[in-house]
Amino acid sequence: MFTAVIPSRLLIAIVAGGAVVCIALAFTSIESVVVEGATLAAGVLLLALCGADLVLSVLDWRRAPLEMGRHLPHAFAIGVPVTVQVSLDNQGGSRRLGRYQEYADPTLVMPRLPLPFDVGPQQRELLNIDVTPTARGLHRFDASRIRLRSRLGLLDLDLRIGTSESRRVFPNFEEQARFAWLAGDRRVQSAGLKSVHRRGSGTDFDQLVEYRAGDPIRHIDWKATEKHDRPIVRTFQDERDQDVTILLDCGRRMRADDTQHGIGATYFDQCLNALMLLAFVALSHGDAVGAMTFGVADGAQKRFAPRKGRQTLNALMAALVDVEATATFSDYEQIAAECLSQRRKRGLVVMITNSRNEDAPQLGAALKLLRTRHIVILANLREEVVALIGGQALTNPESALECATALEYAHARDRLLKRLANDGVRTIDCEPRRLGVELVNRYRALKRSRSI
């Protein structure tokens, strides 16, 4: 489909050259009538050539248009460059050259466009386009645009070719992929995850092994001991079939982004990464994982019922891929009541939020309500900029005031978390970049202590 006809550089050069010649002739002894007649004749001839060029090019295109194919991956990861290949097939009998331009969501950065192409008759050319997604969600690639050189080279024809396609952009789970071996307790130390494995620390029977110093005597299997003529004990594994529900705050406080910069470095994106890491570990332990979002407009909440199996992680990614932090107030009591109504089986509830001291009454009431049935972990984000302000040099009255304000803010926040801890809430207080490891450490500790 043609959208515009533009003079080519060749036509502009011809017109400019003709104008220079006409101006030069005007200063010669040649009569002006002759110059004007020659100029008019040249203009008419050039116009006729342009018309003929346009007609030939249109007819040629309609007989055998370029066929475009866009080879996209099944999905993108935020901040990860991907090379998208575009194929241009020329089934016609004439050479096609021009420039290729991709139309897509502005969050898909493609720095090298437009790309030149030169496709001979009955040939194919492959164009490589570097694409870097900068935001999560479902993003669209519209029909592409090419600026095609006409048959005689006097015109450039703007055309739209191809079809529209959409792809999802997920958070970058490269870190989660590095933790794919988390089940091996001997290697979790290198990821900053603590292993507290002990024989017999769970309640589900695992296997019979030979007794060693430190094993509980109550776990000795006397029949096996008599049969093998040496002490044999029963070992146990962590309880399975538990429900882990993650409550993700999407309210205005989660829009913070103080010291971390770059693609995927916002607080909310890092919380999503932590959520997926915890989900991966819980699923690896045989638990069912679900998620609920709050702090968004009515009707935009996400409700993912607890499921088991490794395929659950992909489904959870797809459910939360387009979730964004909003300017909405986060109602802690409402999400607590809804969680209790939908999660009747006792399990682990993890609330990820960024609360302030003024949230204490409502947050405390919500956590107290959740604790009537579930084990509760409150993961509260610590803003790094507060520590930076509180630790600055006191060089003037303004810096002293800023430092005192930051310290008072931090102390009030610490008092809030201590009050919640005294009420029996397990709390995590860390920067967003450490949240994933802290959540996994706490989850593993609860599993080993048979709390869940």
N, C-alpha and C positions, 0 to 999 in steps of 0.2 A: 504494500500500500504506500503510494507516494504521499508525502506530507509537505514537501517544498522543493522548489527548483532554484538553485543558487548558481551565479556565475562562477566558473572555475578560475583558478589562478592564470591559466593560459588565456582565457577570454579577457580577463582584466589586463593582462600584459599586452594583448593585441590592441585593445581599446586605448590604453595609455600610450602605446607606441604610435598608433594612428593619430592621436591627438597631438603628440609632439611633432609629427610630420606635418600636419595641417598648420600648426602654429608657425613652423619654420617656413612653409610655403607662403604664408601670409606676408612674410617680410622679403619675399623675392619679387622679381618683376612680372611674375605670372599674374594674369588678371584674376581678380577676386571671384568673378563668376565661374571661372574654370576650377578654382580651388573649391568653391562651394559645391559645384556639381560633382567633382570627384569625391568630396567628403560624403555627400548624400548617397552617391552610388555605392561607396564602400560600406556605409552604414546599412543600406538596404540589403546588400549582399551578405554582410555579417549577420543581420537579423534573419535572413532566409536560411543561412547555414545553421543558426541556433535552432530555428524551428524544425528544420530537417533532422538535426541531431537529436532533438527532443523526441520527435516521432519515432525515429529509428531505435532510440534507446528504450522507449516505452514498449514498442512492439517486441523488441528483443527480450526484454524482461518478462513480458507476458508469455512468450513462448517457452522460456526456460529460466525461471527465477532462481536465485541462489537459495539453497536449502541449508538452514542453520540448525545445528544440534548442540545443545548445552548439556554437558556431562557433569552433573552436580553430585556431591556426596549425599548420603542418606540424611546426614545432619551435620551441623557445625558446632564447634566448641568456642566459647567466647575467648577472644584474644589469641586464638591459634590460627596462624596463616594457612590458607589452603589454596592450592592451584586448581582453578576450574578451567577445564578444556572446552573450547568452542570449535566446532567443525563447520566449515563453509564448503559446500559441494556445488560445483559449477557443472551443470548438465548441458549447458549451451555450447555453441560453437565459437564464441568470441571470448576474449580475455576480459576478466572483471577485476578492477582494482579500485581501492577506496580506503575508508577508515571505518573501524567497528567501534561502537559505543554501547556499553551495557547500561540499562536502566534498572535500578534496584533500590531497596530501602537505604536511606542515607546512613544507617548504622553499619552497613557493609562497606568497608573502606576498600577501594580499588584504585590505587594511586597511578597506575601506568596507562590508564585509558585516556584517549582512544588509541586503538592499535591499528596500524596499517595492514592491509592485506592485498595480495596480488595472486589471483587464482586463474590459471590457464584453463582452456576448454577441456572438459571431461576430466577435471582434476579436483583434488580436495586440499584445503589448507587448514591446518590446526593452529589455533590461537590459544596461548596460555595466559590466563588472567589471575593475578594474585588477589585473593579476597581475605580480608581480616574482619571478622565480626566483632563489634564493640558493645553489643547489647543482647540480652537474652530475648527469647520469644519466637513467634512465627513471623518470618520475614519473606518478602516477596521479590522475585525476579520478574520484572515485566518484559514484554516483547522488546527485543533489542532494536537499535537504530544503526543503519549504515549510511554513510555518505558515499554514493557510488559515482565514479567517473563515467560520463556519457561516452557514446561510441566515438565521437570526434574529439572528445576531450574539452569541449567548450563549456560544459555545464556539469554541476554536481547535483545529484538527485538524492534527496533525503527519503529513506524508506524505513518502514518498520517491518521486521521479520521475526519469525519464531513465535513462541507461545509463552504465556506466563506460567511460572512455577513458584512454589513456596517450599521453604525448608525451615526446620526448627533450629534454633541456636541454643545449646545447652550450656550450663556453667562448665568451666574447665575442670574435669575430674581427673586430671593427670596425677594429682596427689593421691586420689583414691586408688588409682591403678597401681601406684607404687606400694600401697598397703594391701595388695591382693594376697600377700602371704601372711596376713595378720594371725591366721590360725596357728602358725608356728611360734610358740611362746619364746623360743630361743632367739628369735630375730626381732621381736617387737621393741627391744631396747633401743635399736638404732633409729627408730621413728619417734623416740621420746615417749613411748607408751610403756607403762609399768606392768610387769607380769607378777602376779602374786599367786601362782599356781601352787596348790598343795594337794597331796593325795587325799582322796576322800572328802574333799571340800564341798562336793555337791550332794544331792540326795538321790539321783537316778543311778542305778547300778551300771557300771561300765565293764569291768573284767576282773578276773582273778590274777593276782601277781604274787611273787614271793615277798615274804615279810622283810622289811628293813627297819633299822633303828628309827624310832620316831613315829612309826605308824600306830594308830590307835588300836589298843588290844581288842576293843569291842567289835572291830571290823574283821577279826580273824574268822575264817571259814573253817570250822573244826572238821567237817567231813572231808574237805579237800586237803587239810593238813594231815589227817590220818591216812588218806590215800597216797599222798606223795611223800610222807614221812619227813616233812619239813614244814615250817610255818607258812601258811598261805592266807593272804588277806583279800578282802573285797575292796575294789576301788570304785569310786563314784564319779560321775560327770555332772556338770552343771545342769540345772533344771532347764528343760526346753518347753516349747509351747507357751511361752510368756508373751504378753502383748506389750509393745513399746509404742507409745503415742507421743509424737512430737508436736507441740503447739508453737507455731512460728508467728511471731509478732510482725505484722506488716504495717504498723502505724507510723506516725510522724517521727517518732524517736529513732526509728530504724533507718532513717534517711541520712544519718550522720556519715561524714566522710572527712575526717580531720587531718590525718597525717599520711595516710596511704593514698597514693595516686596511681593512675594507670588503668588499663582495661581490666575489669573484673576485680578491682581493689576496694569497692565500696563495702561498707559494713554489711549490707544486706547480701551481696554476692558471697562474701566470706562466710556468712551464716548459712547460706544454702550449701556451700561446700562442706561445712561442718555437719549439717543435717544429713547429707548423703553419706559422709564417712561413718557416722553413727549408725545409719540404716544398714550400710554394708556389713559392719561388724555384727550388729544384732541379727541380721539374716544369716550370717555365717555361723552364729551360735544356735540356730534353729528357732529363733523367736519370730513372732509376727510383728511387722512394722506398719504403722499408720501415721498420718499427719493431718493436722487441721491448721488453717490460717485464720488470723483474726486481725482486727485493725484495718479492715478494708470496707468498702461500701457494701450495703446489703445486696446479696445476690452474686457478689464476686468472691465469696469465700470458697476455699478449696477444702473438700472433705474426702480424705483417702482412708478407707477402712483398712484395718490391719490385715496384712497378708503375709504368707510365708513363701520361701523359695527365692532363688537368685533372680528369677525373672521379675520379681517384685521391684527391684531397684530400677529397672528400665521403666516400669509403669509409673513409679513415683517420680522419676525425672520428667517424664512426659506430662504428668499432672501439675508439676510446679514450675515448668520451664518459663511460663509467661507471667509468673507472679512478680510484682514489683511493690516496693514500699510506697505508701501513699501519705497524704497529709491528714488522714483520718485519725480520730481519737481511738485509742486501744481500750476496749472494755474488758478488763480482766475477769470480772465476775460473770459476765455473760458467757465467755468462752469456757470458764470453769463449769458452769451449770450445764452447758451443752455437752461438754466432754463427759461429765458424769452420766448424763442421760443416754449417751451413745456408747460409752465404754463401761459396761456393767461388770465385766470380769476384772478382777484385781490385776494390776500390772504396773508398769513404769510409765510415768508421765514426765516428759521433759519440756519445760517452757523456756523458749529462747526469746529474750526481750532486752530492752535497754531502758531500764526504769530510773526514776529519780526519787528523791526523798519525799516529794509531794504525792507520789503514787502509793505511799506506804499503806494507807487505810484500805484502799480497794484491792491492791495486790495481796496484802495480808489476808483479807477475807477470801479472796479467790483461792489462794494456796491452802488455806485452812479447809475450805470446802473440798478441794481435790484430795487432801490427805485423809478424808473420811473413808476413802476406798482404795487409794492408790499410793504407791511410793512416788514421791515428787522430787524432781531436781529443777532448781531455778538456775538457768544459765544467764547471768546478767553481764552485759558487755561493759568493759571498762574503756573509756575514751582516752586515748593516748595523749591527746592535746592537753588534758587537765594536768597530767604529770609534767609535761614540758613547761607549762605556764608556772606550776608550783615550784619547779626547780630552777627557774631563771635567776640570773644575777640581779641583785637589788641595787640598781644604778640610779634610780630616780623615784620620786614618790609614786608615779604611775605604776612602775614595775612592782613596787612594794604592795600597792593596793591589789594589783592583779594576782600576785602570789598569795596574799592573804585570802582573797576570794576563792581561788582554786583549792587551797588547803581546806577551807571551811566546807566547800562543796564536797570534797573527797571524804572528809570526816563524817559529814551527814550521810553520805552514801554508805560508808562502812557501818555506821550505826544501824541503818536500815537492814543490811544483810545480817548483822549480828542478831537483831531482833527476830528475823525470820529463821535463822539457824537455831536460836533458842526455842522456837516453836516447833522444831522438828523437821524443818525444810532443809534438804541438802542443797547447798548453794555452790555455784561456780562463778568466780569473779576474775575475768581475764580479758585480754585484748582479743579482738575478732580473729586475728591471725593464729592465735593459740587455741581457739575454741574447739576445733575438731579433736585435737589430741586430748584436751581436758575432758571432753564429753566421753571419749572412748575409755580413758583411764577410770572415770567414775563408774561407767557402765560395767566394766570388767571387775572392778572392786565389788560392786553390788552382786554380780553373779557369783563371785568366789565366796562371798560372805553369806550366800544363800538368802539374801534379802529379797531377791526376785527369782 
